[in-house]
Amino acid sequence: MKAIIDNYSGCKQGFAKDITDINCIAHARRKLVDHHVANKSQIADRAVENIEQLYEVEREARSLTPETQWHLRQARSRPIADVLHQWM
């Protein structure tokens, strides 16, 4: 079953390529920030810090070619995402 959280075209393109599970880190981050603000959750704060590291890599990648972006993400984002995934 395919579910689109919002109208983001990237999700639609992924589903067209038979990707069946697409999650949005921005939506997750927003909920974690809300939880931290409401409850002073250190757990949520830690997750937000890791997500901010991913955002930093994306800011660096903006001006790069697609191939260079891929290499940057493999070198920098993948380890951060792997740590976040294991931690969760």
Secondary structure, DSSP 8 states (H G I E B T S, - for coil): ----SS--HHHHHHHHTT------HHHHHHHHHHHHHHH--HHHHHHHHHHHHHHHHHHHHTTS-HHHHHHHIIIIIHHHHHHHHHH-
